[in-house]
Amino acid sequence: MLMQPTLAHRKLRTPARQSVVGDWRIGNLVARGSFCDVSRAQPLGGKGIAWDYAIKTLRPEYATDPLALEMLRREIRVSQQVASPRLATVLAHQIGGSEEAYLVFPYLTGVTLHQLVPRRGPLAARIWIIRQVAEGLAALHAAGWRHGDVKPENVIIDASGRVTLIDLGFATQIGIEEVDAVQYQKGTPRYMAPELFTSTLAASDASDLYSLGVMAFELLSGHRLFDTVDLAKIVAAHKSHTPPPLRRFLPNAPAALATLIARMLAKDPLRRPETADDVAERLRSLEFETIGMVG
């Protein structure tokens, strides 16, 4: 498969202190987000138990920050309502009171899609990655949640190619107007749907499909959708520029694949595929159609 010879393993870093949070012993730091640190963990009293868990804790400067705490609460709520092998699962948590806030997940081996190199190789393997993300989104959407920040950094791929969609702290409930701090974080501009630059209230499951379309275009073509690092130009491009056709960079792409990506990238949410399930089903067919093809 595409992933096996190209995984660039994450380097583990040792935290400044070996510590205990709740019923968990914290080990090496493996990732750092906007508000949180993610470290290896094992249960207290678990002598001889491997460090098979990951614990997400708020950095000291955000320990009482309302937005950071709400992000953790949302991850808990989503995990309680949505069960999918494509989504990270909260196994234990502590928020509130005098104890330090934390979430515990299974430790995921592998790399993010952003770290996966090269981005060329068997076409079916890359379609498989996209399809698995679509399946994770389908599970979220069926339960009434929108991910809100679909991007390569939030997709973990293990050595067998299996995908987990992570970081559900910015998830929002579809069709429910929410007035809180999380609304001010709309997503990552390079992957945001055009409607989100106008109003957070315009967000829908179709917004996730646009973000998936941007990510899919990049993975399949090996190129950015819009080749600029200027934030104002990225926003303008999402809102008004026609995306380049996939076949410009991937000439042997099946017409059905190029058409699907173009539909996902439609400026009008109503012109995108109806559901993430529809996208996953179409990609499943394209996997078989492209077996043996390299791009």
N, C-alpha and C positions, 0 to 999 in steps of 0.2 A: 504494500500500500504506500501511498504518497508519504505518510507520516513517519514510518518507521526509521528510514535512514537519515531523516532531516530534523529530528527533534533536537533543539538546543536547550538543554536542561537548565532549569532555574537554579541560580546559586543561592544557597541558604546562608543567611547572615545571623550571627549570634547577637541577641539583644544585649543592651547594657546591663541588664539584671536578669538573673534567673528568678522567676516569681511564681506565685500561686494566686489564682483568681477563682473564687468560689471553690468548686470541687475539682479544679483542673490545674495541672502544672504546665506552665508555659515554657516552650523550648525555642528553637531557632525561628527568627523572623523570616517569612517567605514573601511577603508582599506589603505594600503600603498604599493606602487609598487616600482620598481627600480628607477624611476624618479619622480613619481607622488603621490599625496595624493588624495583619493576619500572621499568626505564628503556628508552628507545630504544637500539639498539645497531647497530653495523656491524662487519664483520670487519676486523682490522688489514690494512693493505695494500690495502684495498678503496677506493682513491681513485676517486671518481665513482660509487660504489655507494650507493644510497639507504639510509636508516636503516630498513630493512624488517624488522628483528628486534627482539625484546624480550628483555632479560636480567633474570633474577631473582637478586638477591644478598641475602645476609643482612646486616642492619644490624650495625655493629661490636659492639654489646652482645650479639648473639646468634651471633657468629661461631663459637663453640665449644659452643653450647647443644645438647645431645643431641636434644631434641625438634625443634628447628628443622632440624637436619641430617637427621633421620629423615624429616621432611616432604619435603625435597628428594629423598631417596632413593626415597621412595614415588612421587613424580611420575615419576621415571625408570623405575621398574619398571612402572608402569601404562602409560606411553607405549611401552615396549618390547613389551608384551603385547597392547595394544589399539590397533587402527587404525580410526579413524572420522573422517569429516569434521566430526562434531559435537563432537569433543574436541580440546583444545589438545595439540599435539605437541612433545615435547622434541627439538630438533635437535642440541644439543651440551650437554655438561655437564662439570663438574669438581667432585669432592667427594673430600676426603682429601688427605693430604700437607700440604705447607706453602703450597700455593696457595689463594687465596680461593675459596670454594665459589660455584658459579653454575649456573644453567640457562638455556638459550637457546631461545626459541620464535619462530615467525613473529609479527610485529607485527600485532595485530588492530585494525583500524579499527572505529569505531562506539562504542556506549555499552553500559553494563550495563542489564539489564531494570529495575533499580531507578531508573536515571536517565531511562528512557523516559517521556515525558509528551506528551499526556495518556494515561491508560490506558483510554480509551473510543474507539470507532471501529469499523471493519469487524470483525465478529465472526470471520469466517473467517481474517483476518490474525492475530488473537490466538490462535486455535486452532492455526494453523500454528506459531507460536512454541512453544507448549506441546508440540506433536507433535515438533518437532525436538529439544527437551530429552529427551523420552521416547526418541527414537532414540539419543541419546548414552548414556542410562542403559542401554538395551537392549544396546548394544555392551559396556559395562562389565560388566554382569551376565553376559553370555554368556561372558566371559573369567574370571568368578569374582571380580569386584571390585564393591564397593559404594562409591558416591561419598562419602557421609557428611556432606556439607554443601551440599545442594541449596538454593539461595536466589537471589533476584533479583540480588544482587551478583556471583554466580558465573556469570551468563549474559551473554555479549557478543552484541549484535545489530548487524550492519553495515547500511549504508544500503539494501541490497536486501532486508533482513529475514532474512538467513541467520544462524543461531545457532551459537555455540561455547560449550560448557560448560567452564569453567576451574576452577583451584584443586583439584588432585587430591591435595594433600598429606595430607589426612585420610582418604583412601580406605583401606578395609580389605578383606581377602580374605574372601569369604562362606564361612561354615562352618568357619573356622579361628580358634581361640582364640589371641589375641595378647596377650602380657603385656609391654607396653612403654609408654613415656610417651604415645604417641599415643592410647591408650585413654582417657586422662583428658579428651580433647577429643572430645565426642560430637557436636557440631554447633552450630547456632545455635538457641537455645531457641524462637524464634518459629516455626521451620520444622521442629522435631524431632518425630519420631513418639513416641507415648505410651510405648511399650515402652522407649525409650532413657532415660527418666527413672528407670527401675527398675534396668536392668542393661545395660551395654555388650554383654554376651554375647548379649542378645536381638536385636541388630542383624541385619538381613537385607536382601535386595533389596527386600522389602516396605516397609522403613523409608524407602528412597529414594522409593518411590511415594507414601507419605504426604506427604513433604516437597514433592514435585511437586504433589500435590493442594492443599496450602496455597498454593503459589505460583500455581497455576492459578486457584484461587478468587479470589485478590486481583487477578490480571490481568483476569479476566472480569467481576468484580463491581465493581471499583474500591474495595473495602472490605477492611479487615483481617478475617481469619477470626475472631479474638477481639479486640475493641476495648479493649485495655488495654496499658499500658506497664509494669505491675508484673510483675516476673519471677515471683513466687510465683503470681500469678493466671494468668499465661500457662501455667505448668506445670500448674496445677490444671485449666485449661480443656482442654488437650490430653489429659489423663488421664481426665476425667470429663464434660465439657460436650458436649452435642450441637451440632455445627456448624450454623449457620443454613443454610437451603436456598439454593442459588444463585439460584433464581427470585425470592427476596425482593428481590434487588437487580437482577436481570436477567430481568424477566418474560417476555421473548420467547425465552429460551433453550430450545432443543429439549429435550424430556423426556429423551432419551438422553444429552445432555450433562450435565444436572443429575444424572442417575443415576450417570453415570461419575464425576463429581467426588465425589459422596457416597460411592461405593464406595472411592475412593482415600483418603478421610478416615475410613474405618472404624477404630474403636479397636482391634479385633482384626485383627492382620496377616493372618490366614487368610481374612478376609472382603474383603480388597482384591483388585484384579485379580491374576491369576496371574503375569503378567510385564509388563515394560515394553513388550515387543513387542505384547502385546494392547492396551495403552493407545494406543500409536502407531497401530496399525491402526484402532482405533475412532475416533480423532481424525481420521485421514485421511478417513474416510467423512463425518464431521461437517463437515470443511472444505467439501466440495462441497455438503452440505445447507444450509450457512449463507451461501453466496455471496450477496451483496447485502443481507445483514442487518446492521444497525448496532445497537450496544448501548452 
